[in-house]
Amino acid sequence: MSKVSTMVDEGLFIALSAVRMAVKNEIIIGALREHADYDPEMYADAARNELDVLIRQNDSYARRVRRLRKTLTRSRWTTDLTEDQHADISQLRLRRRVHERLSIALRAVAEDDRHVARIVERAQRAASDEIRAAVSAKLVRLAIDDRDPDYEDRRAARTEVFVSIDLAVLRLKHAERSGSPASDY
């Protein structure tokens, strides 16, 4: 496999990981903050939007690198270029080719419905795992053992927290759902 192909494959792997993570975060925010139902088509659109951003970035990088290389090679006295500048010309050509091919690879993924669906499925699975782990950790922290010597001492504090916070939240949610005012004021 050529150096360019290897770099493009590695870049594609990193880019797709970033897209999957962005979609995972959107799924989590949608579920927890916006109480939205899981909609694979909506998240497929989000994945395509993320891919589009990366495509445009790579296109832009390729154009910028091409201009930099042209600037260096247009010098009247290319024989006066240092060894580092000659290496820069070669490196800039390599970077341009990588950005152009990475852009093409990302565009192919964005146009492939099955590939986008796999990204969304993996993001959904990662979001579910992350939410499950967070809920499990919270439940473990909240576990109450009635054999604990301080059980009775902490019971009054737990009851007070329940009454002051949890019941208040439940009242607000009930008021929100029923359309009644949240307070007496």
N, C-alpha and C positions, 0 to 999 in steps of 0.2 A: 504494500500500500504506500502511495506517495506521501511525502511530507504534507502537502496541501490537503490531501484526502484525510489524513490522520487529524490534522488541525480542525478541519471542517466537522468531522465526526465528533471530536471532543467538544467543539463549540456548540454543535447541535444538541448533544447530551446535556450540557450545562444550560442552554437556552430552554430546552423542554422541561428541565427540572424547575427552572424559574417560573415558567408558565404554569406548571402543575401547582407550585406553591402559591402563586397568585390566585389561582382558581380555588384552591383549598381554603385560602383566607376569605375569599368572597363567600364560599359556602358556609363557613363558620359564622361570619358576620350576618349573613342572611338568616341563618337559623337562630342565632342567639339575640341579635339586636333587633332585627326586623321581623322575626317570627315568620319568615317566608318558608313556604313549602319548597322542597327540593324540585327544581325544574331543570332537567338535563339540557334542554334546548337553550335556556337562558345562560347556563354555564358554558355551553359550547360556544355561544356568541362571545362570552367573556374570554374564553381561551383564544378564539380567533382574533379578538381585539388585542390581546397580549402578543400574539404572534405577529400581528400587523405592526405593532410598535417596534418589535425586534427587527422585522424586515426593513422598515423605514430607517432604523438606526444603522443597520449594516449597509444599506444602500448609501446613506449619507457618509459613513466612514469610508467606504470604497471610493466615493467621489473625492473626499478630502485627501485621502492617501494618494490618489492619482494626481491631484493638483500638486501635492508636495513633491512627488517624484518628478513631475514635468519641470517644476521649478529647478530642481537639482540638475536634471539632465540638459536643460536649456542653457546652462552656463556656457559662455563662449570658450572658456578655458577648462574644459572637462579634464584635461591632462593635469591641471593644477589642483584638482580635487584630492583631498587627503584619502588615506586608506579607509578611514572611518566613513567618509562621505560616499565612497564607492560601495561600502558595505550597506550604508543606509539606502542607497538606490536599489540594491538587491532585496533588502528587507522590506522596503516599501512596495515593491512589486509582489512579493509574497503576501504581505498583508492585504493588498488590494484583491488578489485572487481569492484569498480566504474569505474576505468579507463578501465578495460577489457570490461565491459558491454557497456560503452559509445563508445568504439571503435567498438564493434559489431553493435550497433545502428547506428552509423555514416556510417558504411560499408553498412548496409541495405538501408539507404537513398541513398547513392551513386549508388547503383545497381538498384534503382527504378526510371525508366525514368520519370514516372508521377510526382513523388515527386521532382525530379530535375527540371522538367519543371515548377512546381509551384514555386519553389525558384526563378527561372529565371523570371517568370511572375511578381512576387512580387518585385523583384529587378528592373525590367523594369518600373513598375508603380512608385516605389519610385524615380527612376532616373528622370522620366518624371515630377513628382511632384516637385522635387528639381530644375530642370532646369526651369520649368514654374514659380516657385516662384522667382528665381533669375532674370529672364527676366522681370517679373512684377515689381519687386522692382527697377530694373534699369530704366524701363519706367516711373515709378512714379517719380523717382529722376530727370529724364530728361524732365518731362512735363513742357511745357512753357505756361504760361497764359498771353495772350496779354493785360489783364486788370491790370497786375502787374505794379506798378508805375515805376519800374526800367527796364521795358521791353525794351525800346529804348536804354538805357545805356548799357544793357547787349547784345544787338543784335550784335553790332560790335565784341564783344569778341566771341560770339557763331559762327559768320560767320568765324572769323579767325581760330578758332579751327576746324571747318568743313573743311576749305580749307587746312590748314596745316596738319591735321592728317587724317581725313576721306578720303579725296581725294587721299592722298599719299598711304593709305592702298588699296584703290580701284585700283590705278595705279599698285601697286605691284601685286595684285591678277590678274589683267588683263594680266600683263606681264608674270606671272607664267603660266596662262592658255594658253596663245597664244604662249608661247615659245620664245617670244622676250626678249631682255635683260631688266633687271629691271631698269637700269639707262643708262645715256649717256656716262659713263666713260669706 
